[in-house]
Amino acid sequence: MIIVTGIIVSIGNLVFFPLLGLDPMYAVAILSVILALVFVIANKLMVNQDKLKHVKAEMKKIQAEIKKAKGKNNDKELSKLWEKSMKINHQQLTMVLKPMVVSMLLIFMVFPWMKFAYGDVVSPINDSSVVFTYSDFETAFDVGETTDGLPVVIDSTSGKSYKIGDKVVILGREWIIDYKEAKNEDDPPSIVFKTMKVKLPVSVPFVGQFVGWLGFYIIVSIPATIILRKLLRVQ
């Protein structure tokens, strides 16, 4: 698995090399739109759009009939409609299966690279120090404590200190320093080096007001897919 991931990362570095020089937020946004475009085109080329449109219309009609039959408590009619609904659902699933497989394969190929390029580096605090590890590169930092109880990260070479929220340049890239509190004995406190930290206009339940590469990918890809589907007339 590690070897496969390494190969994917190497290929990703070669294919997406132009994006590595961009701000991570812009790079992830571009990738989100590119993937959305590929998914939409795959659906357009692999699925008979007129037939799918007809199948969806049939399903909508049956759903209306099911609602009416429920209101009349017509169990016999409901049974027939449910059976017909299952057949149409199977037909629709068969039609979209090919582009779905293509999309999943692409995701399995691109996401590991995105995680490597734009994911967080979590460094557990051990004896007042942390080791930043990225691929084959390692560098150590000392960890102190500020008056507010939050840790401060100190470059053991230059002696420069960084508070939570500060940016530190490692491997020619800016990393935002964050702190993760301990949850239990198996999950010690850690310093988190974030490649990207996008602030949302409002706080989202279970997510908060900040998202990383995956959250930002989802935020961009959903509207991009909707717009591209309308532009390319894809069901």
N, C-alpha and C positions, 0 to 999 in steps of 0.2 A: 504493500500500500504506500509506504514511504517513497519507494522507487518510482511508482506511478505518479504520485503527487509531484515529485522532483522533475519528472519528464514534462508534466503539464505546465509547471511553473517555468521551466526553460523555454518551452514553446510559446507560452504567454508573453514572456519577456521579449521574445523575438518579434511576435506578431503585433503586440501592443506597445512596442518601444516608443513610438511618438507620444503616447499618452503619459509616459513616466515623467516627462519634463513639465507637465501641466500641474496646476493645483489639484490635489486629490478630489475635491468636490466637483470641479469641472470634468475631470477624467471619468469619474463614476457616472456623472450625468450623461456624458457622451456614450459611454458603454451601455447605459440603460436604454438609451434611444436606439442604438445600433442593434441590441438584442431584441428589443420590441419590434423593430423593423424586420429582422430576420424571422421572428415568430409569425408575424402577420403575413409576410410573403410566402412562408411555408404553408400556411393555411390556405392562401389564395391559390397556390399552384397544386396542392395535393387534394383539395376538397372541391367537389362540384358545388359552387356557390348557389346556383339556382335550385338544385336538389335540396341542399341544406336549408335554404330559405323556405322551401315547401314543407319540409319536415318540421321546422320550427313553427310554421303556421298551423300545421296539423296538431302539434302538441298544445299550442295555445287554445285551439278550438276544443280539444278533448278536456283540457283543464277547466274550461268554462262549463262543459257538459257535466263534468264530475261535480263541480260546485252546485249545479242545478239539481243533480240527482241526489246529492247529500241533503239539500233543502227539502226534497220530497220523500226522503228516507227510502228511496228505491234501491234496495240492496242488490237485486238482480241486475239492474242497469249499471250500478256501480261496479259490480264484478266484471262485467263485459268491458266497461271503460278502463278499469285498472289493467286488465289484460292487454287491451289495445295500447294503453299508455306505455306499458313495459316493452312491447314490441318496437314502438317508435323510439323510445329511449335507447334501446339496444342498437337500432339502426343509426341514430345520431352519434352514439359513442363509437360505432365502427367507422363512421365517416371521419371523425376528428382524431382517431387513434394514431394515424401515421404522423401528422404534424405534431401531435403531442409527444410522440417518441423522439422525433427530431429535436424538439424544444428541450426535452429532458436531457438528451445526450449533450446538447450545447451547454446547458446549465452545468452539468457535471464536469465539463471541460473548462469552462470559463470561471466558475465560482471559486475553485481552489486557487487560481491565480489571483483573483480579486482579493481573496482573504489574505494571501501572502503579501500582495502589494499594498493593500489599504487596511488590513486588519490590525487589531491592537497587539502589542507585545506586553504580556503580563509577567512581571518579574517579582516573585515572592520575596518578602523581606526576611533575610536570614542574618542574625547577628549584626544588626544595624548596617546592612549592606544589601545591594541588589546587583544582579548580573543581567544586563540587557543582552539578549540573544536573538539574533536575526540571521537566519540561514546559517552560514559558517562563521559569522562575525560575533564576537563577544567583547563587551566592555563593562567594567565594574563601576558602580557609584556607591558612595557612602550615604547613609540615611540618618538625618538628625531629626529634631523635633522643634517646632515653633511654639510660641507662647499660647497659641490657640489650640494646641494639641495635634495639629496636622503635621505630617512629616515634611521635611525639606530634603531635596535630593542634591548631593554635593558631588561634583566631578572630582574624582580622586586625583586626577592629573593636574588640572588647572586650579582646583580649589573653588571654582565658581559654584554658587548655590542656586537652586531653582525651587520655587514654591509651587504648590498645586495650581495648575492653570497656566504656568509659564511654558515657553517653548524652548526646546533644546535641539541643537542641530547634531544629528548622528548620521553618518554615511551620506552626508550632503543633503539630508532631508530633515524637515522640521517635524518634531514629535511633541505633542501636547502632553504634559505630565498630569496624571490623575492618580487618585488613591482609592484602593478597594479594601474595605474593612474586612476583618476576619469573620467568617461565618461559623466555623467550628475548627477543631484541631486539624482536620484534613484539608482545610481551606484557609491557610494563614493570610495575614494582611499582605497586600501587594502594591507595588508601584506599577501603574499602567501607563505605557507609552502609546498614545493615540496618534495615528496618522491623520485622521480627520474627525472633527467633532462639529456637526452642523446643528445650529440652534434653530428650533422650529418657532413659528410665530406664537403658538400656544402649546401648553403642556398636554401631552397625549396620555390617557390612562394606560398603565402598565409599561409605558415607554419613557415618559418624562418629556423634557423640553429639548433634549439633545439626542441625536442619533449618529451612529457610525455608518460605515459603508453599506451594510446590508439594508438598514432602515432607509437610508437615502436612496438606494437603488429602488426599493419598493415604491417610495413616494414619487419618484420620477417615472418609473416604468408603467405604472397603472394609467395615468392620464395620457402618456405617450402612446400606449397600446390602443386606447379608446380613440384618440385622434387619428392614428394611422389606419385603424380599421375603417373609420368613416371616409377618409381620403381615398383609400384603395378599394372601398366598397366590399369589405370582407365581413361575412356573417359572424 
